[in-house]
Amino acid sequence: MKVKLLLTISIGLFLTACGNQQQQRDGQAIYYQSCVSCHERGHGGAPMRGDTKAWQERMEKGQAVLFRNLKDGYNTMPAKGACFDCSDKELELVLDYLINK
């Protein structure tokens, strides 16, 4: 009886953990998922995270331009920075993370 109850509870927990719910991602999580390989090393001319001079030059164009470049792609950066499943809100979060770090 106890084994059957334990098995039932275990299966229930397993199925709950395997749910189809998408986890909420913040800017930092998205950055480390999709952006880190270029923006940590400056590949393809990507402004490096924390390089305030490089980001200030880009900010002078306005945040709307930066967002459009992120969404549509710019030079060697692919559209959405290769985060193809990112929503516009998530792209805003990652842009904010990059600008403010």
Biopython code that builds the backbone (N, CA, C, O; Angstrom):
import numpy as np
from Bio.PDB.StructureBuilder import StructureBuilder

atoms = [
    (1, "MET", "N", (0.823, -1.192, 0.000)),
    (1, "MET", "CA", (0.000, 0.000, 0.000)),
    (1, "MET", "C", (0.867, 1.257, 0.000)),
    (1, "MET", "O", (0.620, 2.182, -0.773)),
    (2, "LYS", "N", (1.902, 1.294, 0.881)),
    (2, "LYS", "CA", (2.781, 2.456, 0.954)),
    (2, "LYS", "C", (3.570, 2.636, -0.339)),
    (2, "LYS", "O", (3.799, 3.764, -0.775)),
    (3, "VAL", "N", (3.983, 1.541, -0.945)),
    (3, "VAL", "CA", (4.738, 1.611, -2.195)),
    (3, "VAL", "C", (3.862, 2.197, -3.302)),
    (3, "VAL", "O", (4.320, 3.024, -4.091)),
    (4, "LYS", "N", (2.614, 1.770, -3.356)),
    (4, "LYS", "CA", (1.689, 2.269, -4.372)),
    (4, "LYS", "C", (1.443, 3.775, -4.187)),
    (4, "LYS", "O", (1.400, 4.517, -5.169)),
    (5, "LEU", "N", (1.285, 4.223, -2.956)),
    (5, "LEU", "CA", (1.073, 5.635, -2.669)),
    (5, "LEU", "C", (2.312, 6.440, -3.037)),
    (5, "LEU", "O", (2.211, 7.504, -3.647)),
    (6, "LEU", "N", (3.472, 5.930, -2.665)),
    (6, "LEU", "CA", (4.726, 6.606, -2.987)),
    (6, "LEU", "C", (4.925, 6.686, -4.497)),
    (6, "LEU", "O", (5.367, 7.714, -5.011)),
    (7, "LEU", "N", (4.605, 5.625, -5.200)),
    (7, "LEU", "CA", (4.714, 5.608, -6.654)),
    (7, "LEU", "C", (3.759, 6.616, -7.285)),
    (7, "LEU", "O", (4.138, 7.324, -8.218)),
    (8, "THR", "N", (2.537, 6.690, -6.794)),
    (8, "THR", "CA", (1.550, 7.640, -7.310)),
    (8, "THR", "C", (2.017, 9.076, -7.098)),
    (8, "THR", "O", (1.912, 9.902, -8.004)),
    (9, "ILE", "N", (2.528, 9.374, -5.919)),
    (9, "ILE", "CA", (3.025, 10.724, -5.621)),
    (9, "ILE", "C", (4.223, 11.051, -6.508)),
    (9, "ILE", "O", (4.325, 12.160, -7.034)),
    (10, "SER", "N", (5.122, 10.095, -6.674)),
    (10, "SER", "CA", (6.311, 10.307, -7.506)),
    (10, "SER", "C", (5.932, 10.594, -8.949)),
    (10, "SER", "O", (6.491, 11.499, -9.569)),
    (11, "ILE", "N", (5.001, 9.845, -9.482)),
    (11, "ILE", "CA", (4.558, 10.066, -10.862)),
    (11, "ILE", "C", (3.911, 11.435, -10.988)),
    (11, "ILE", "O", (4.139, 12.139, -11.971)),
    (12, "GLY", "N", (3.099, 11.825, -9.996)),
    (12, "GLY", "CA", (2.468, 13.141, -10.025)),
    (12, "GLY", "C", (3.485, 14.265, -10.022)),
    (12, "GLY", "O", (3.343, 15.230, -10.773)),
    (13, "LEU", "N", (4.509, 14.155, -9.188)),
    (13, "LEU", "CA", (5.562, 15.168, -9.136)),
    (13, "LEU", "C", (6.348, 15.217, -10.444)),
    (13, "LEU", "O", (6.698, 16.291, -10.932)),
    (14, "PHE", "N", (6.616, 14.052, -10.995)),
    (14, "PHE", "CA", (7.336, 13.986, -12.260)),
    (14, "PHE", "C", (6.549, 14.674, -13.370)),
    (14, "PHE", "O", (7.112, 15.461, -14.130)),
    (15, "LEU", "N", (5.278, 14.391, -13.471)),
    (15, "LEU", "CA", (4.451, 14.997, -14.506)),
    (15, "LEU", "C", (4.309, 16.495, -14.311)),
    (15, "LEU", "O", (4.249, 17.238, -15.291)),
    (16, "THR", "N", (4.254, 16.951, -13.080)),
    (16, "THR", "CA", (4.194, 18.382, -12.808)),
    (16, "THR", "C", (5.480, 19.060, -13.255)),
    (16, "THR", "O", (5.442, 20.147, -13.832)),
    (17, "ALA", "N", (6.609, 18.431, -12.995)),
    (17, "ALA", "CA", (7.905, 19.000, -13.382)),
    (17, "ALA", "C", (8.071, 19.039, -14.890)),
    (17, "ALA", "O", (8.821, 19.870, -15.402)),
    (18, "CYS", "N", (7.396, 18.171, -15.605)),
    (18, "CYS", "CA", (7.512, 18.100, -17.054)),
    (18, "CYS", "C", (6.443, 18.927, -17.760)),
    (18, "CYS", "O", (6.241, 18.774, -18.964)),
    (19, "GLY", "N", (5.767, 19.786, -17.039)),
    (19, "GLY", "CA", (4.701, 20.595, -17.625)),
    (19, "GLY", "C", (5.201, 21.450, -18.767)),
    (19, "GLY", "O", (6.404, 21.665, -18.912)),
    (20, "ASN", "N", (4.297, 21.929, -19.560)),
    (20, "ASN", "CA", (4.617, 22.724, -20.727)),
    (20, "ASN", "C", (4.704, 24.210, -20.434)),
    (20, "ASN", "O", (4.750, 25.018, -21.363)),
    (21, "GLN", "N", (4.728, 24.586, -19.172)),
    (21, "GLN", "CA", (4.772, 25.994, -18.826)),
    (21, "GLN", "C", (6.141, 26.566, -19.152)),
    (21, "GLN", "O", (7.173, 25.995, -18.799)),
    (22, "GLN", "N", (6.128, 27.703, -19.832)),
    (22, "GLN", "CA", (7.377, 28.368, -20.167)),
    (22, "GLN", "C", (7.818, 29.203, -18.977)),
    (22, "GLN", "O", (7.027, 29.961, -18.415)),
    (23, "GLN", "N", (9.077, 29.065, -18.594)),
    (23, "GLN", "CA", (9.584, 29.830, -17.480)),
    (23, "GLN", "C", (9.803, 31.276, -17.898)),
    (23, "GLN", "O", (10.179, 31.557, -19.037)),
    (24, "GLN", "N", (9.565, 32.185, -16.967)),
    (24, "GLN", "CA", (9.811, 33.592, -17.204)),
    (24, "GLN", "C", (11.316, 33.811, -17.256)),
    (24, "GLN", "O", (12.043, 33.385, -16.359)),
    (25, "ARG", "N", (11.778, 34.469, -18.298)),
    (25, "ARG", "CA", (13.207, 34.737, -18.439)),
    (25, "ARG", "C", (13.460, 36.221, -18.203)),
    (25, "ARG", "O", (12.672, 37.066, -18.626)),
    (26, "ASP", "N", (14.549, 36.531, -17.534)),
    (26, "ASP", "CA", (14.921, 37.927, -17.371)),
    (26, "ASP", "C", (16.026, 38.251, -18.377)),
    (26, "ASP", "O", (16.505, 37.373, -19.094)),
    (27, "GLY", "N", (16.419, 39.518, -18.416)),
    (27, "GLY", "CA", (17.420, 39.955, -19.380)),
    (27, "GLY", "C", (18.743, 39.232, -19.243)),
    (27, "GLY", "O", (19.377, 38.891, -20.242)),
    (28, "GLN", "N", (19.162, 38.997, -18.014)),
    (28, "GLN", "CA", (20.421, 38.313, -17.784)),
    (28, "GLN", "C", (20.371, 36.874, -18.288)),
    (28, "GLN", "O", (21.321, 36.407, -18.916)),
    (29, "ALA", "N", (19.288, 36.178, -18.025)),
    (29, "ALA", "CA", (19.160, 34.785, -18.478)),
    (29, "ALA", "C", (19.182, 34.706, -19.999)),
    (29, "ALA", "O", (19.822, 33.821, -20.569)),
    (30, "ILE", "N", (18.493, 35.618, -20.649)),
    (30, "ILE", "CA", (18.476, 35.634, -22.120)),
    (30, "ILE", "C", (19.865, 35.953, -22.650)),
    (30, "ILE", "O", (20.324, 35.345, -23.617)),
    (31, "TYR", "N", (20.535, 36.915, -22.011)),
    (31, "TYR", "CA", (21.895, 37.278, -22.419)),
    (31, "TYR", "C", (22.801, 36.053, -22.405)),
    (31, "TYR", "O", (23.513, 35.792, -23.375)),
    (32, "TYR", "N", (22.775, 35.305, -21.309)),
    (32, "TYR", "CA", (23.653, 34.139, -21.204)),
    (32, "TYR", "C", (23.196, 32.978, -22.084)),
    (32, "TYR", "O", (23.971, 32.055, -22.339)),
    (33, "GLN", "N", (21.967, 33.012, -22.543)),
    (33, "GLN", "CA", (21.473, 31.984, -23.459)),
    (33, "GLN", "C", (21.862, 32.307, -24.901)),
    (33, "GLN", "O", (22.276, 31.416, -25.643)),
    (34, "SER", "N", (21.733, 33.565, -25.302)),
    (34, "SER", "CA", (21.834, 33.892, -26.727)),
    (34, "SER", "C", (22.902, 34.914, -27.104)),
    (34, "SER", "O", (23.332, 34.937, -28.257)),
    (35, "CYS", "N", (23.341, 35.751, -26.183)),
    (35, "CYS", "CA", (24.163, 36.897, -26.552)),
    (35, "CYS", "C", (25.616, 36.817, -26.100)),
    (35, "CYS", "O", (26.487, 37.477, -26.666)),
    (36, "VAL", "N", (25.867, 36.014, -25.088)),
    (36, "VAL", "CA", (27.162, 35.997, -24.412)),
    (36, "VAL", "C", (28.325, 35.689, -25.357)),
    (36, "VAL", "O", (29.401, 36.270, -25.214)),
    (37, "SER", "N", (28.129, 34.795, -26.307)),
    (37, "SER", "CA", (29.260, 34.365, -27.140)),
    (37, "SER", "C", (29.859, 35.509, -27.945)),
    (37, "SER", "O", (31.060, 35.502, -28.217)),
    (38, "CYS", "N", (29.063, 36.479, -28.326)),
    (38, "CYS", "CA", (29.600, 37.618, -29.084)),
    (38, "CYS", "C", (29.883, 38.830, -28.195)),
    (38, "CYS", "O", (30.910, 39.488, -28.357)),
    (39, "HIS", "N", (28.992, 39.124, -27.270)),
    (39, "HIS", "CA", (29.124, 40.357, -26.497)),
    (39, "HIS", "C", (30.108, 40.256, -25.332)),
    (39, "HIS", "O", (30.426, 41.277, -24.721)),
    (40, "GLU", "N", (30.592, 39.075, -25.010)),
    (40, "GLU", "CA", (31.657, 38.952, -24.006)),
    (40, "GLU", "C", (33.024, 39.077, -24.649)),
    (40, "GLU", "O", (33.997, 39.428, -23.982)),
    (41, "ARG", "N", (33.105, 38.791, -25.944)),
    (41, "ARG", "CA", (34.404, 38.757, -26.634)),
    (41, "ARG", "C", (34.523, 39.796, -27.752)),
    (41, "ARG", "O", (35.607, 40.003, -28.297)),
    (42, "GLY", "N", (33.421, 40.440, -28.086)),
    (42, "GLY", "CA", (33.447, 41.439, -29.140)),
    (42, "GLY", "C", (33.482, 40.859, -30.543)),
    (42, "GLY", "O", (33.920, 41.532, -31.476)),
    (43, "HIS", "N", (33.029, 39.623, -30.710)),
    (43, "HIS", "CA", (33.034, 38.989, -32.035)),
    (43, "HIS", "C", (32.211, 39.806, -33.027)),
    (43, "HIS", "O", (31.137, 40.310, -32.699)),
    (44, "GLY", "N", (32.726, 39.925, -34.225)),
    (44, "GLY", "CA", (32.010, 40.613, -35.300)),
    (44, "GLY", "C", (31.762, 42.080, -35.011)),
    (44, "GLY", "O", (30.864, 42.679, -35.603)),
    (45, "GLY", "N", (32.536, 42.670, -34.118)),
    (45, "GLY", "CA", (32.359, 44.074, -33.778)),
    (45, "GLY", "C", (31.278, 44.321, -32.745)),
    (45, "GLY", "O", (30.894, 45.469, -32.521)),
    (46, "ALA", "N", (30.779, 43.274, -32.112)),
    (46, "ALA", "CA", (29.735, 43.432, -31.098)),
    (46, "ALA", "C", (30.279, 44.237, -29.924)),
    (46, "ALA", "O", (31.375, 43.956, -29.439)),
    (47, "PRO", "N", (29.528, 45.230, -29.461)),
    (47, "PRO", "CA", (29.989, 45.970, -28.285)),
    (47, "PRO", "C", (29.980, 45.048, -27.068)),
    (47, "PRO", "O", (29.006, 44.337, -26.821)),
    (48, "MET", "N", (31.051, 45.070, -26.333)),
    (48, "MET", "CA", (31.171, 44.157, -25.195)),
    (48, "MET", "C", (30.362, 44.656, -24.004)),
    (48, "MET", "O", (30.248, 45.856, -23.755)),
    (49, "ARG", "N", (29.813, 43.702, -23.287)),
    (49, "ARG", "CA", (29.073, 44.029, -22.077)),
    (49, "ARG", "C", (30.008, 44.749, -21.122)),
    (49, "ARG", "O", (31.124, 44.294, -20.871)),
    (50, "GLY", "N", (29.552, 45.863, -20.595)),
    (50, "GLY", "CA", (30.354, 46.636, -19.657)),
    (50, "GLY", "C", (31.219, 47.700, -20.301)),
    (50, "GLY", "O", (31.817, 48.506, -19.588)),
    (51, "ASP", "N", (31.308, 47.734, -21.614)),
    (51, "ASP", "CA", (32.091, 48.749, -22.318)),
    (51, "ASP", "C", (31.226, 50.009, -22.452)),
    (51, "ASP", "O", (30.534, 50.193, -23.453)),
    (52, "THR", "N", (31.272, 50.854, -21.450)),
    (52, "THR", "CA", (30.368, 52.013, -21.411)),
    (52, "THR", "C", (30.581, 52.948, -22.601)),
    (52, "THR", "O", (29.616, 53.526, -23.101)),
    (53, "LYS", "N", (31.801, 53.106, -23.058)),
    (53, "LYS", "CA", (32.059, 53.992, -24.201)),
    (53, "LYS", "C", (31.365, 53.462, -25.456)),
    (53, "LYS", "O", (30.699, 54.215, -26.166)),
    (54, "ALA", "N", (31.520, 52.176, -25.723)),
    (54, "ALA", "CA", (30.897, 51.586, -26.918)),
    (54, "ALA", "C", (29.379, 51.673, -26.838)),
    (54, "ALA", "O", (28.722, 51.974, -27.835)),
    (55, "TRP", "N", (28.823, 51.415, -25.670)),
    (55, "TRP", "CA", (27.362, 51.470, -25.530)),
    (55, "TRP", "C", (26.847, 52.895, -25.552)),
    (55, "TRP", "O", (25.751, 53.145, -26.054)),
    (56, "GLN", "N", (27.622, 53.846, -25.014)),
    (56, "GLN", "CA", (27.203, 55.247, -25.044)),
    (56, "GLN", "C", (27.094, 55.740, -26.479)),
    (56, "GLN", "O", (26.155, 56.457, -26.826)),
    (57, "GLU", "N", (28.055, 55.356, -27.311)),
    (57, "GLU", "CA", (28.006, 55.738, -28.729)),
    (57, "GLU", "C", (26.736, 55.210, -29.392)),
    (57, "GLU", "O", (26.135, 55.890, -30.224)),
    (58, "ARG", "N", (26.342, 54.022, -29.030)),
    (58, "ARG", "CA", (25.127, 53.440, -29.608)),
    (58, "ARG", "C", (23.868, 54.069, -29.009)),
    (58, "ARG", "O", (22.871, 54.251, -29.707)),
    (59, "MET", "N", (23.915, 54.397, -27.732)),
    (59, "MET", "CA", (22.765, 55.022, -27.073)),
    (59, "MET", "C", (22.458, 56.402, -27.646)),
    (59, "MET", "O", (21.317, 56.860, -27.593)),
    (60, "GLU", "N", (23.471, 57.058, -28.191)),
    (60, "GLU", "CA", (23.254, 58.369, -28.795)),
    (60, "GLU", "C", (22.291, 58.288, -29.979)),
    (60, "GLU", "O", (21.659, 59.282, -30.336)),
    (61, "LYS", "N", (22.182, 57.124, -30.578)),
    (61, "LYS", "CA", (21.224, 56.918, -31.678)),
    (61, "LYS", "C", (19.798, 56.787, -31.158)),
    (61, "LYS", "O", (18.834, 56.945, -31.907)),
    (62, "GLY", "N", (19.678, 56.499, -29.877)),
    (62, "GLY", "CA", (18.371, 56.327, -29.258)),
    (62, "GLY", "C", (18.066, 54.859, -29.017)),
    (62, "GLY", "O", (18.476, 53.982, -29.777)),
    (63, "GLN", "N", (17.341, 54.620, -27.948)),
    (63, "GLN", "CA", (17.026, 53.243, -27.576)),
    (63, "GLN", "C", (16.094, 52.578, -28.588)),
    (63, "GLN", "O", (16.139, 51.360, -28.765)),
    (64, "ALA", "N", (15.250, 53.370, -29.253)),
    (64, "ALA", "CA", (14.354, 52.794, -30.267)),
    (64, "ALA", "C", (15.160, 52.219, -31.434)),
    (64, "ALA", "O", (14.812, 51.166, -31.968)),
    (65, "VAL", "N", (16.228, 52.901, -31.828)),
    (65, "VAL", "CA", (17.083, 52.404, -32.910)),
    (65, "VAL", "C", (17.800, 51.136, -32.464)),
    (65, "VAL", "O", (17.892, 50.168, -33.219)),
    (66, "LEU", "N", (18.308, 51.146, -31.230)),
    (66, "LEU", "CA", (18.971, 49.944, -30.712)),
    (66, "LEU", "C", (18.019, 48.754, -30.687)),
    (66, "LEU", "O", (18.389, 47.640, -31.056)),
    (67, "PHE", "N", (16.795, 49.004, -30.251)),
    (67, "PHE", "CA", (15.821, 47.914, -30.204)),
    (67, "PHE", "C", (15.520, 47.394, -31.611)),
    (67, "PHE", "O", (15.453, 46.183, -31.820)),
    (68, "ARG", "N", (15.340, 48.295, -32.571)),
    (68, "ARG", "CA", (15.060, 47.872, -33.942)),
    (68, "ARG", "C", (16.231, 47.054, -34.497)),
    (68, "ARG", "O", (16.022, 46.043, -35.168)),
    (69, "ASN", "N", (17.461, 47.494, -34.214)),
    (69, "ASN", "CA", (18.631, 46.740, -34.671)),
    (69, "ASN", "C", (18.684, 45.354, -34.027)),
    (69, "ASN", "O", (19.040, 44.373, -34.679)),
    (70, "LEU", "N", (18.331, 45.285, -32.752)),
    (70, "LEU", "CA", (18.292, 43.990, -32.072)),
    (70, "LEU", "C", (17.221, 43.096, -32.685)),
    (70, "LEU", "O", (17.458, 41.917, -32.947)),
    (71, "LYS", "N", (16.070, 43.656, -32.906)),
    (71, "LYS", "CA", (14.953, 42.856, -33.416)),
    (71, "LYS", "C", (15.177, 42.409, -34.867)),
    (71, "LYS", "O", (14.888, 41.264, -35.215)),
    (72, "ASP", "N", (15.681, 43.297, -35.695)),
    (72, "ASP", "CA", (15.836, 43.005, -37.127)),
    (72, "ASP", "C", (17.207, 42.459, -37.506)),
    (72, "ASP", "O", (17.380, 41.892, -38.585)),
    (73, "GLY", "N", (18.178, 42.630, -36.617)),
    (73, "GLY", "CA", (19.552, 42.242, -36.922)),
    (73, "GLY", "C", (20.338, 43.457, -37.387)),
    (73, "GLY", "O", (19.769, 44.408, -37.921)),
    (74, "TYR", "N", (21.633, 43.419, -37.182)),
    (74, "TYR", "CA", (22.481, 44.553, -37.557)),
    (74, "TYR", "C", (23.880, 44.037, -37.857)),
    (74, "TYR", "O", (24.468, 43.317, -37.050)),
    (75, "ASN", "N", (24.412, 44.406, -39.021)),
    (75, "ASN", "CA", (25.716, 43.907, -39.460)),
    (75, "ASN", "C", (25.751, 42.388, -39.342)),
    (75, "ASN", "O", (24.971, 41.707, -40.007)),
    (76, "THR", "N", (26.633, 41.845, -38.517)),
    (76, "THR", "CA", (26.746, 40.386, -38.421)),
    (76, "THR", "C", (25.829, 39.785, -37.358)),
    (76, "THR", "O", (25.749, 38.563, -37.235)),
    (77, "MET", "N", (25.131, 40.631, -36.585)),
    (77, "MET", "CA", (24.221, 40.107, -35.569)),
    (77, "MET", "C", (22.926, 39.657, -36.229)),
    (77, "MET", "O", (22.304, 40.423, -36.965)),
    (78, "PRO", "N", (22.517, 38.420, -35.969)),
    (78, "PRO", "CA", (21.251, 37.946, -36.546)),
    (78, "PRO", "C", (20.059, 38.618, -35.865)),
    (78, "PRO", "O", (20.183, 39.179, -34.776)),
    (79, "ALA", "N", (18.923, 38.552, -36.518)),
    (79, "ALA", "CA", (17.690, 39.084, -35.941)),
    (79, "ALA", "C", (17.476, 38.478, -34.561)),
    (79, "ALA", "O", (17.739, 37.297, -34.335)),
    (80, "LYS", "N", (17.002, 39.295, -33.663)),
    (80, "LYS", "CA", (16.729, 38.921, -32.275)),
    (80, "LYS", "C", (17.973, 38.399, -31.566)),
    (80, "LYS", "O", (17.872, 37.706, -30.554)),
    (81, "GLY", "N", (19.146, 38.732, -32.100)),
    (81, "GLY", "CA", (20.378, 38.263, -31.472)),
    (81, "GLY", "C", (20.426, 36.753, -31.363)),
    (81, "GLY", "O", (21.093, 36.211, -30.482)),
    (82, "ALA", "N", (19.729, 36.075, -32.247)),
    (82, "ALA", "CA", (19.626, 34.611, -32.300)),
    (82, "ALA", "C", (18.702, 34.045, -31.225)),
    (82, "ALA", "O", (18.663, 32.830, -31.032)),
    (83, "CYS", "N", (17.968, 34.888, -30.531)),
    (83, "CYS", "CA", (16.964, 34.395, -29.574)),
    (83, "CYS", "C", (15.621, 34.393, -30.305)),
    (83, "CYS", "O", (14.767, 35.246, -30.066)),
    (84, "PHE", "N", (15.456, 33.443, -31.177)),
    (84, "PHE", "CA", (14.318, 33.433, -32.087)),
    (84, "PHE", "C", (12.974, 33.249, -31.397)),
    (84, "PHE", "O", (11.934, 33.592, -31.960)),
    (85, "ASP", "N", (12.989, 32.709, -30.179)),
    (85, "ASP", "CA", (11.731, 32.542, -29.455)),
    (85, "ASP", "C", (11.468, 33.684, -28.477)),
    (85, "ASP", "O", (10.511, 33.625, -27.704)),
    (86, "CYS", "N", (12.295, 34.711, -28.501)),
    (86, "CYS", "CA", (12.107, 35.852, -27.595)),
    (86, "CYS", "C", (10.956, 36.739, -28.058)),
    (86, "CYS", "O", (10.801, 37.018, -29.247)),
    (87, "SER", "N", (10.167, 37.167, -27.104)),
    (87, "SER", "CA", (9.118, 38.149, -27.375)),
    (87, "SER", "C", (9.750, 39.539, -27.404)),
    (87, "SER", "O", (10.908, 39.704, -27.022)),
    (88, "ASP", "N", (8.996, 40.528, -27.853)),
    (88, "ASP", "CA", (9.496, 41.900, -27.828)),
    (88, "ASP", "C", (9.829, 42.323, -26.405)),
    (88, "ASP", "O", (10.832, 42.999, -26.181)),
    (89, "LYS", "N", (9.008, 41.937, -25.451)),
    (89, "LYS", "CA", (9.256, 42.278, -24.046)),
    (89, "LYS", "C", (10.576, 41.669, -23.570)),
    (89, "LYS", "O", (11.343, 42.327, -22.867)),
    (90, "GLU", "N", (10.842, 40.429, -23.945)),
    (90, "GLU", "CA", (12.089, 39.788, -23.546)),
    (90, "GLU", "C", (13.286, 40.453, -24.218)),
    (90, "GLU", "O", (14.348, 40.580, -23.609)),
    (91, "LEU", "N", (13.118, 40.879, -25.476)),
    (91, "LEU", "CA", (14.194, 41.604, -26.143)),
    (91, "LEU", "C", (14.472, 42.925, -25.433)),
    (91, "LEU", "O", (15.629, 43.325, -25.303)),
    (92, "GLU", "N", (13.431, 43.598, -24.977)),
    (92, "GLU", "CA", (13.614, 44.832, -24.211)),
    (92, "GLU", "C", (14.387, 44.553, -22.921)),
    (92, "GLU", "O", (15.244, 45.344, -22.527)),
    (93, "LEU", "N", (14.087, 43.435, -22.266)),
    (93, "LEU", "CA", (14.782, 43.078, -21.029)),
    (93, "LEU", "C", (16.270, 42.839, -21.265)),
    (93, "LEU", "O", (17.106, 43.284, -20.478)),
    (94, "VAL", "N", (16.599, 42.140, -22.341)),
    (94, "VAL", "CA", (18.010, 41.857, -22.609)),
    (94, "VAL", "C", (18.734, 43.123, -23.049)),
    (94, "VAL", "O", (19.899, 43.311, -22.700)),
    (95, "LEU", "N", (18.081, 43.986, -23.798)),
    (95, "LEU", "CA", (18.697, 45.255, -24.190)),
    (95, "LEU", "C", (18.967, 46.104, -22.952)),
    (95, "LEU", "O", (20.037, 46.700, -22.826)),
    (96, "ASP", "N", (18.016, 46.159, -22.056)),
    (96, "ASP", "CA", (18.190, 46.895, -20.807)),
    (96, "ASP", "C", (19.356, 46.320, -20.004)),
    (96, "ASP", "O", (20.144, 47.070, -19.427)),
    (97, "TYR", "N", (19.466, 45.005, -19.966)),
    (97, "TYR", "CA", (20.558, 44.355, -19.253)),
    (97, "TYR", "C", (21.905, 44.772, -19.860)),
    (97, "TYR", "O", (22.835, 45.119, -19.131)),
    (98, "LEU", "N", (22.005, 44.737, -21.178)),
    (98, "LEU", "CA", (23.257, 45.086, -21.836)),
    (98, "LEU", "C", (23.625, 46.556, -21.637)),
    (98, "LEU", "O", (24.785, 46.881, -21.387)),
    (99, "ILE", "N", (22.661, 47.417, -21.744)),
    (99, "ILE", "CA", (22.911, 48.855, -21.633)),
    (99, "ILE", "C", (23.323, 49.232, -20.206)),
    (99, "ILE", "O", (24.184, 50.089, -20.009)),
    (100, "ASN", "N", (22.716, 48.601, -19.236)),
    (100, "ASN", "CA", (22.936, 48.994, -17.844)),
    (100, "ASN", "C", (24.022, 48.203, -17.126)),
    (100, "ASN", "O", (24.242, 48.411, -15.933)),
    (101, "LYS", "N", (24.690, 47.319, -17.811)),
    (101, "LYS", "CA", (25.786, 46.564, -17.178)),
    (101, "LYS", "C", (27.087, 47.129, -17.647)),
    (101, "LYS", "O", (28.149, 46.651, -17.246)),
]
sb = StructureBuilder()
sb.init_structure("model")
sb.init_model(0)
sb.init_chain("A")
sb.init_seg("    ")
for serial, (resi, resn, name, xyz) in enumerate(atoms, 1):
    if name == "N":
        sb.init_residue(resn, " ", resi, " ")
    sb.init_atom(name, np.array(xyz, "f"), 0.0, 1.0, " ", f" {name:<3s}", serial, name[0])
structure = sb.get_structure()
